[in-house]
Amino acid sequence: MTAESALRADIVEVGRRLYARAYTASNDGNISVRLGTDRLLMTPKSVCKGFMTPDMMCITDLEGRKLQGDRDPSSEMLMHLEVYRQRPDVQAVVHAHPPIATGFAVAGIPLNKAVLAEVLTTLGSIPIAEYATPSTSELPAAVRKYIKAHDGMLLANHGALTAGADVFAAYYKMETIEHFAKISLVARLLGGENLIAREEVDRLQGLRGTYGIKAPAPICADPVVEDATCQVVEAPAGRGLRLVPDLLESPAPAPANRHHDPPPLSANTDEGEIRLTYRELSALIQEAIRSVG
Ligand SMILES: [Zn+2]
């Protein structure tokens, strides 16, 4: 089997898996890989990714001109070209509409909380690229903002995009995003995620080197940093603790089923125990320091 025929077979297999896992419906989604230094092998438009054959693929140059193939390349080709342009290290791109991750994209909720070690070490954060009309040049412009620092992102009101060192690596990142979205949804239904502390996120980032994980940018575990060169993750300072309650909750009252939220101070002494939020604790310490001074 030649290198090209092996890549064609890999795209067919990844398409089959995307469709089998319902990450695409009907003719949704598209897959591409680099073919040498100056060409791309890409899924054609208007075919179901679950039923492709190796001969269906198109070959284009890096400007998107079709060089070979009976069919026209994917309608999202411009988005793929933009990823390869911005990321010389990327060998393959996968786009799909996995339903739970796409639900987050539709709700405008990025998957950027420090929740799972596996996600932090691999993808870091999964931001949402602003809405753009599919298949137009708006979409590559929206993707450009995040692709330099991220191997995976949600596309607002659309789906998800992943990039990798080969087509399976890109596909597995799509699996990770959908799996993470599913776990995040369940955690929210059960009252909300307990976030991993910033110090632990730093430790996990150190493990990237240990495990040979090549990430396009470092994790910035600070929600106030606005920097497109980093993977911004929401992780509160834990003062040595590995898991801390979410300190960044909105001022709106928490849902009644948030079992891990400390109840009001006055209602919380019936077991001879006083529990304080970090905010309350630091206010008490400051007050004590003031009174000593
Ligand atoms: Zn799409």
Boltz pocket constraint, residues with backbone or C-beta under 6 A from the ligand:
constraints:
  - pocket:
      binder: B
      contacts: [[A, 28], [A, 29], [A, 76], [A, 95], [A, 96], [A, 97], [A, 134], [A, 158], [A, 159]]
      max_distance: 6.0
